[in-house]
Amino acid sequence: MCNKFGISGDVEGAKYLSDGHINTTILVGINENNISKKYVLQKINKTVFENPSDVMDNISNVTNYIKSK
């Protein structure tokens, strides 16, 4: 699953986080070239967000706007 997020390396562990209200949220530990990293991944709930690509476009637009400031 991590490769879908552009994350490479060996998975050291994964844990579902129960604090999310809408999306499925997972904390993943990755070992990439003997460096341990942690990522929080989310799977968008398609029942709540019928067009996940629109959600991702919006996140990208907001992130790019913030970067430009």
N, C-alpha and C positions, 0 to 999 in steps of 0.2 A: 504494500500500500504506500510506503514512503516514496517510492519512485514516482508516483503520481503527483507528489508535491515537489519533485526535483531534489529530493534528499537521497544521498548515496551513503553507503557504509553498512555496517552490520548492526542489526537491531539487538540491543542489549536487554531490552525489556519494554513492556507497554502496560499502561494502566488507564482504565476508564476513569474520567473525572466526573463526579456526580453533581457538580455545581451548576452545570448548564441547564437552561430552561427549555431551549428549543432544539439546538443541534447536538449531535453526538460529539463529545470532546474526549480526546485521548492524549495522554502524556507519553511520549516515546523517547527512549534513550537510544542513542546511536553512537557507535564507535567508528570513527572515520580516521584512518591512518594513526591509530593509537591515541586519538583525541576523543574524549567523551563529550557528547553534546546532548542537549535535551530540546525537544520540540513539542509544542502543543498543536495538535492537528484537529480540525473540525470537519465533520461531514454535515453538509447542509441538509436540513429537513425539508424534503420536497413537498410535504403536505402543507407546511407553513409558507415556504418560498417556492412557488410553482415554477419559477424561471431562475434556477441557480446561476446561470450564466449572466443574467442581469445583475444579480447580487454581486458577483465577482467583478463585473465591469464597474459597478458603483464603488466598490472597495478600492479598485485600481485607480479610478478617477480621484477619489478623495486622497489617497496616498500620494499620488503624483502632485496634486495641488499643494499638500502639506510640504512635500520635498521642495517645491518651487519657492516657498516662502523663507 
